[in-house]
Amino acid sequence: MPVIRLAKAARDLPDGAVVTVLATDPAARHDVPAWARMRGHTLLGVEDAAEGVTAISVRLGPPPPPAPDAR
């Protein structure tokens, strides 16, 4: 269910938006990163937010271009 809700929310948000999913479903630790990877989004982090709750942050859209080499 977390991936379904995330996908629905992501449809209305612009590239670059950061979405944090709070999930009690243990499978979300694997499902949300896999969804992000398949859709070309960037996983920013996965952490325990509270007992039994995982916070997973995703930046929507393609990753930003690399910074120019400052030499």
Buried (B, 14 or more C-beta within 10 A) or exposed (E): EBBEEBEEEBEEEEEEBEBEBEBEBEEBBEBBBEBBEEBEBBBEEBEEEEEEEBBBBBBBBEEEEEEEEEE
